[in-house]
Amino acid sequence: MPSNLGDFVPFAGMLMVVIIVGIVFFARTREKELQAHQALRAQEMEHERRLKEIELEKAKVELEKAKYQRQG
């Protein structure tokens, strides 16, 4: 029985290292994925803000155009 335990300990040690490396790799990958999603969301929000600004400017131009037509 001691020979079986002697064979198991190195295997368990290697297995533990593989599991730890896997967990760290998964955590880093997940963190990068979350950062990519956050960056994409920030870009989407910036795009929406720009579109709203364009719509506001368009409305201002239309209002000025309507005022000018009423006066002329």
Secondary structure, DSSP 8 states (H G I E B T S, - for coil): -HHHHHHHHHHHHHHHHHHHHHHHHHHHHHHHHHHHHHHHHHHHHHHHHHHHHHHHHHHHHHHHHHHHHHH-
